């Protein structure tokens, strides 16, 4: 074997290891500290995640093409009727990866806020995805549990080929019970 071939092979392996390492460094993970990103409300005014650092948060971050993928988990959380002084569930519309125009997304968000009496913020420029290192979120609904200590306690990327199942929902509810009863 020639020295040139071995050298080129070594360079390829080193580059692959570096690429894999960098990819994992940019992925959100359990235990990661997060900060409160600057987002927008339904009227396009500056907003941040309410109760950040004071409540256990369940955040569903999705583009409009898959916004319903989070419904099974969100419905299960609502059914638990966690105390509002300890828990906050919110939605964040990933507008950057959505195909609909922003004004239409904002109109839909306003309707959902009114209909469900819920908190839904908007993210026109991937601020949340970048701040929390969520990576590529196009075509995904990302569910993140953040503790009062501002650390990720759970994260799940859901897409059409990987929907919620009962076992995973039960796992999250058990985690939430533990975090809220602390």
C-alpha positions in Angstrom: 0.0 0.0 0.0 1.4 3.4 -0.8 2.1 6.0 1.8 -0.1 8.5 -0.2 -3.2 6.1 0.1 -2.7 5.7 3.8 -2.3 9.4 4.3 -5.5 10.2 2.4 -7.4 7.5 4.3 -6.2 9.0 7.6 -7.3 12.4 6.5 -10.8 11.1 5.5 -11.2 9.3 8.9 -10.1 12.4 10.9 -12.5 14.6 8.9 -15.4 12.2 9.5 -14.7 12.1 13.3 -14.6 15.9 13.4 -17.8 16.2 11.4 -19.6 13.7 13.7 -18.3 15.5 16.8 -19.4 18.9 15.6 -22.8 17.5 14.6 -23.4 16.2 18.1 -22.1 19.4 19.7 -24.9 21.3 18.0 -27.7 18.9 19.1 -29.8 19.7 22.1 -29.6 17.1 24.8 -31.0 16.2 28.2 -29.2 18.2 30.9 -28.3 21.1 28.6 -28.7 24.6 30.1 -31.0 26.8 28.0 -31.8 30.5 28.0 -35.0 32.3 27.3 -34.9 33.3 23.6 -36.4 36.5 22.1 -39.5 35.4 20.2 -42.7 37.2 19.0 -46.3 37.0 20.1 -49.2 36.6 17.7 -49.3 40.3 17.1 -45.6 40.3 16.1 -44.5 42.0 19.3 -41.4 40.9 21.1 -42.0 38.1 23.6 -40.2 35.5 25.7 -41.2 32.2 27.1 -43.5 32.9 30.1 -42.6 31.4 33.5 -39.1 30.5 32.3 -37.1 29.5 35.3 -40.0 29.5 37.7 -42.2 26.7 36.3 -41.7 23.3 34.6 -42.2 24.0 30.9 -43.5 21.9 28.1 -42.7 23.5 24.8 -43.9 22.3 21.5 -41.9 23.8 18.6 -43.3 23.0 15.1 -43.6 24.3 11.6 -47.2 24.6 10.4 -47.0 21.6 8.1 -46.7 19.3 11.1 -48.3 21.3 13.9 -50.8 18.6 14.6 -48.1 16.0 15.3 -47.7 17.3 18.9 -51.4 16.9 19.6 -51.3 13.5 21.3 -48.7 14.7 23.8 -50.3 18.1 24.3 -53.7 16.5 24.9 -52.3 14.1 27.4 -50.6 17.0 29.3 -53.8 19.0 29.3 -55.7 16.0 30.6 -53.4 15.9 33.6 -54.5 19.4 34.7 -51.1 20.2 36.2 -51.2 23.2 38.7 -50.7 26.5 36.9 -48.4 27.7 39.6 -45.9 25.0 38.8 -46.4 24.1 35.1 -46.7 26.0 31.8 -47.4 24.4 28.4 -46.8 26.6 25.4 -46.6 26.3 21.6 -44.1 28.0 19.4 -44.8 28.3 15.7 -41.6 27.8 13.6 -42.4 30.3 10.9 -39.1 30.2 9.1 -39.5 26.6 8.0 -43.2 26.9 7.3 -44.5 27.3 3.7 -47.4 29.6 4.6 -46.9 33.4 4.7 -46.3 34.8 8.1 -49.5 36.9 8.1 -51.5 33.7 7.6 -49.6 31.9 10.3 -50.2 34.7 12.7 -54.0 34.7 11.9 -54.2 30.9 12.6 -52.2 31.3 15.8 -54.5 34.1 17.0 -57.5 31.8 16.3 -55.9 28.9 18.2 -55.0 31.1 21.2 -58.6 32.2 21.4 -60.1 28.7 20.8 -57.8 26.8 23.2 -57.0 29.6 25.7 -53.4 28.7 25.3 -50.0 30.4 24.9 -48.6 30.3 21.4 -45.6 32.3 20.4 -44.1 32.7 17.0 -40.5 32.3 15.8 -39.9 34.0 12.4 -36.1 33.5 12.3 -35.4 30.2 14.1 -34.4 32.0 17.3 -35.5 29.2 19.6 -34.0 26.5 17.4 -30.6 28.3 17.4 -30.7 29.3 21.1 -31.5 25.8 22.2 -29.4 24.0 19.6 -32.4 22.1 18.2 -30.8 21.7 14.7 -32.9 21.1 11.7 -36.6 21.4 12.6 -38.2 21.6 9.1 -41.0 19.0 8.9 -40.7 18.3 12.7 -42.6 18.9 15.9 -40.1 19.2 18.7 -41.3 18.6 22.2 -39.0 19.9 25.0 -39.5 19.7 28.8 -37.5 22.4 30.6 -37.2 22.3 34.4 -37.2 25.2 36.8 -33.4 24.9 36.8 -33.5 25.9 33.1 -32.2 22.5 32.0 -33.6 20.3 29.3 -35.3 17.3 31.0 -36.7 15.6 27.9 -36.6 16.2 24.2 -38.3 14.4 21.3 -38.3 15.1 17.6 -41.6 13.9 16.0 -42.2 13.7 12.3 -44.7 11.8 10.1 -42.5 8.7 10.2 -42.0 8.9 14.0 -45.3 9.8 15.7 -46.0 9.8 19.4 -46.9 6.4 20.9 -48.6 5.5 24.2 -45.4 4.2 25.9 -43.5 7.5 25.1 -46.4 9.6 26.3 -46.6 7.7 29.5 -42.8 8.1 30.0 -43.1 11.9 29.6 -46.1 12.1 32.0 -44.2 10.1 34.6 -41.3 12.5 34.2 -43.6 15.5 34.5 -45.3 14.1 37.6 -41.8 13.8 39.2 -40.7 17.3 38.2 -44.0 19.0 39.3 -44.3 17.2 42.6 -40.7 18.3 43.7 
